[in-house]
Amino acid sequence: MSIEIPGYRPGTWVLDPSHSEVTFSVRHMMISKVRGTFGIKEATLVAPENPLEAKVEAKVDVTSIDTNDDNRDAHLRSADFFDVENHPDMTFVSTSARSENGDFFVDGDLTIRGVTKPVSFAFDFGGFGQDPYGNYKAGASATAVINREDFGLTWNAALETGGVLVGKEITISLDLQGTLQV
């Protein structure tokens, strides 16, 4: 099976980190959400003629976590959560891509804290175009929901009112821009 994506060009695409970000959100006290960001170290997409055969590899800098609260960020870097001293990176390696009813998905292996699990990202192409410097660019967004406990992120605290301090489900959102290498 093959799909057509207007503007798509085969080749090797490299992430433009100044126009890309990884964000996440999680329930806090079961009543609101905390949001944060991670810095992207590197990401490469090898895109053959058929977009469904593309391969993605990405590395995120977990030490860069930022939730706008220095104390919370320090706790998230600790062994209670990401244990960045031993696991400074989060990685994703695609295993397949698919199209279902006009929606595009990239499946792969996500590794957090040394634990690897399959994850499926819903992928939305933003488009393609040439920048003022002659570089051919692509933009896309992707979203996945994971259970943090599947990756060994199990720390929590019970609340007197019932429930827990930190929700299990984490929504990971990617806003990406890449450059076709020549």
CORPE-V171951 format. One record per residue. RES is the residue in three letters. SS is DSSP state (2 for helix, 1 for strand, 0 for the rest). PSI is psi in whole degrees, -180 to 180 (999 if undefined). OMEGA is omega as a letter, one per 40 degrees, with the letter a starting at -180 (* if undefined). Layout:
res=RES ss=SS psi=PSI omega=OMEGA
res=RES ss=SS psi=PSI omega=OMEGA
This chain:
res=MET ss=0 psi=142 omega=i
res=SER ss=0 psi=154 omega=i
res=ILE ss=0 psi=159 omega=i
res=GLU ss=0 psi=132 omega=i
res=ILE ss=0 psi=113 omega=a
res=PRO ss=0 psi=127 omega=i
res=GLY ss=0 psi=-10 omega=a
res=TYR ss=0 psi=135 omega=i
res=ARG ss=0 psi=133 omega=i
res=PRO ss=0 psi=157 omega=i
res=GLY ss=1 psi=-170 omega=i
res=THR ss=1 psi=124 omega=i
res=TRP ss=1 psi=135 omega=i
res=VAL ss=1 psi=137 omega=a
res=LEU ss=1 psi=139 omega=i
res=ASP ss=0 psi=98 omega=a
res=PRO ss=2 psi=-24 omega=a
res=SER ss=2 psi=-10 omega=i
res=HIS ss=2 psi=27 omega=a
res=SER ss=0 psi=153 omega=i
res=GLU ss=1 psi=154 omega=i
res=VAL ss=1 psi=123 omega=i
res=THR ss=1 psi=164 omega=i
res=PHE ss=1 psi=160 omega=i
res=SER ss=1 psi=149 omega=a
res=VAL ss=1 psi=147 omega=i
res=ARG ss=1 psi=138 omega=i
res=HIS ss=1 psi=125 omega=a
res=MET ss=0 psi=18 omega=i
res=MET ss=0 psi=10 omega=a
res=ILE ss=0 psi=-17 omega=a
res=SER ss=1 psi=-180 omega=i
res=LYS ss=1 psi=143 omega=i
res=VAL ss=1 psi=136 omega=i
res=ARG ss=1 psi=154 omega=i
res=GLY ss=1 psi=176 omega=a
res=THR ss=1 psi=159 omega=i
res=PHE ss=1 psi=150 omega=i
res=GLY ss=1 psi=144 omega=i
res=ILE ss=1 psi=126 omega=i
res=LYS ss=1 psi=-50 omega=a
res=GLU ss=1 psi=154 omega=i
res=ALA ss=1 psi=138 omega=i
res=THR ss=1 psi=138 omega=i
res=LEU ss=1 psi=120 omega=i
res=VAL ss=1 psi=113 omega=a
res=ALA ss=1 psi=107 omega=i
res=PRO ss=0 psi=-176 omega=i
res=GLU ss=0 psi=-43 omega=i
res=ASN ss=0 psi=113 omega=a
res=PRO ss=2 psi=-26 omega=a
res=LEU ss=2 psi=-6 omega=i
res=GLU ss=2 psi=9 omega=a
res=ALA ss=0 psi=152 omega=i
res=LYS ss=1 psi=134 omega=a
res=VAL ss=1 psi=137 omega=i
res=GLU ss=1 psi=132 omega=a
res=ALA ss=1 psi=148 omega=i
res=LYS ss=1 psi=128 omega=a
res=VAL ss=1 psi=140 omega=a
res=ASP ss=1 psi=99 omega=a
res=VAL ss=1 psi=-28 omega=i
res=THR ss=1 psi=-18 omega=a
res=SER ss=1 psi=6 omega=a
res=ILE ss=1 psi=136 omega=a
res=ASP ss=1 psi=114 omega=i
res=THR ss=0 psi=15 omega=a
res=ASN ss=0 psi=24 omega=i
res=ASP ss=0 psi=106 omega=a
res=ASP ss=2 psi=-41 omega=a
res=ASN ss=2 psi=-44 omega=i
res=ARG ss=2 psi=-43 omega=i
res=ASP ss=2 psi=-41 omega=i
res=ALA ss=2 psi=-41 omega=i
res=HIS ss=2 psi=-41 omega=i
res=LEU ss=2 psi=-30 omega=i
res=ARG ss=2 psi=-19 omega=a
res=SER ss=0 psi=175 omega=i
res=ALA ss=0 psi=-19 omega=i
res=ASP ss=0 psi=-30 omega=a
res=PHE ss=0 psi=-99 omega=a
res=PHE ss=0 psi=-19 omega=i
res=ASP ss=0 psi=56 omega=a
res=VAL ss=0 psi=-21 omega=i
res=GLU ss=0 psi=-36 omega=a
res=ASN ss=0 psi=-20 omega=a
res=HIS ss=0 psi=72 omega=a
res=PRO ss=0 psi=-14 omega=a
res=ASP ss=1 psi=152 omega=i
res=MET ss=1 psi=134 omega=a
res=THR ss=1 psi=155 omega=i
res=PHE ss=1 psi=131 omega=i
res=VAL ss=1 psi=120 omega=a
res=SER ss=1 psi=150 omega=i
res=THR ss=1 psi=-23 omega=i
res=SER ss=1 psi=166 omega=i
res=ALA ss=1 psi=150 omega=a
res=ARG ss=1 psi=158 omega=i
res=SER ss=1 psi=128 omega=i
res=GLU ss=1 psi=115 omega=i
res=ASN ss=0 psi=40 omega=i
res=GLY ss=0 psi=-5 omega=i
res=ASP ss=1 psi=146 omega=a
res=PHE ss=1 psi=137 omega=i
res=PHE ss=1 psi=143 omega=i
res=VAL ss=1 psi=119 omega=i
res=ASP ss=1 psi=148 omega=i
res=GLY ss=1 psi=-172 omega=a
res=ASP ss=1 psi=120 omega=i
res=LEU ss=1 psi=130 omega=i
res=THR ss=1 psi=121 omega=i
res=ILE ss=1 psi=129 omega=i
res=ARG ss=0 psi=34 omega=i
res=GLY ss=0 psi=2 omega=i
res=VAL ss=1 psi=128 omega=a
res=THR ss=1 psi=129 omega=i
res=LYS ss=1 psi=152 omega=i
res=PRO ss=1 psi=140 omega=i
res=VAL ss=1 psi=147 omega=i
res=SER ss=1 psi=123 omega=i
res=PHE ss=1 psi=127 omega=i
res=ALA ss=1 psi=128 omega=a
res=PHE ss=1 psi=133 omega=a
res=ASP ss=1 psi=117 omega=i
res=PHE ss=1 psi=129 omega=i
res=GLY ss=1 psi=-27 omega=i
res=GLY ss=1 psi=-177 omega=a
res=PHE ss=1 psi=151 omega=i
res=GLY ss=1 psi=166 omega=a
res=GLN ss=1 psi=133 omega=i
res=ASP ss=0 psi=173 omega=a
res=PRO ss=0 psi=-11 omega=a
res=TYR ss=0 psi=6 omega=i
res=GLY ss=0 psi=4 omega=i
res=ASN ss=0 psi=138 omega=i
res=TYR ss=1 psi=122 omega=a
res=LYS ss=1 psi=155 omega=i
res=ALA ss=1 psi=145 omega=i
res=GLY ss=1 psi=146 omega=i
res=ALA ss=1 psi=159 omega=i
res=SER ss=1 psi=151 omega=i
res=ALA ss=1 psi=149 omega=a
res=THR ss=1 psi=141 omega=i
res=ALA ss=1 psi=153 omega=i
res=VAL ss=1 psi=128 omega=i
res=ILE ss=1 psi=160 omega=i
res=ASN ss=1 psi=114 omega=a
res=ARG ss=2 psi=-31 omega=a
res=GLU ss=2 psi=-26 omega=i
res=ASP ss=2 psi=-22 omega=a
res=PHE ss=2 psi=15 omega=i
res=GLY ss=0 psi=11 omega=i
res=LEU ss=0 psi=78 omega=a
res=THR ss=0 psi=-6 omega=a
res=TRP ss=0 psi=141 omega=i
res=ASN ss=0 psi=173 omega=i
res=ALA ss=0 psi=134 omega=i
res=ALA ss=1 psi=145 omega=i
res=LEU ss=0 psi=145 omega=i
res=GLU ss=0 psi=-30 omega=a
res=THR ss=0 psi=2 omega=a
res=GLY ss=0 psi=159 omega=a
res=GLY ss=0 psi=-168 omega=a
res=VAL ss=1 psi=165 omega=a
res=LEU ss=0 psi=-41 omega=a
res=VAL ss=1 psi=128 omega=i
res=GLY ss=1 psi=161 omega=i
res=LYS ss=1 psi=-37 omega=a
res=GLU ss=1 psi=130 omega=i
res=ILE ss=1 psi=128 omega=i
res=THR ss=1 psi=121 omega=i
res=ILE ss=1 psi=127 omega=i
res=SER ss=1 psi=134 omega=i
res=LEU ss=1 psi=132 omega=i
res=ASP ss=1 psi=115 omega=a
res=LEU ss=1 psi=146 omega=i
res=GLN ss=1 psi=133 omega=a
res=GLY ss=1 psi=161 omega=a
res=THR ss=1 psi=131 omega=i
res=LEU ss=1 psi=126 omega=i
res=GLN ss=0 psi=140 omega=i
res=VAL ss=0 psi=999 omega=*
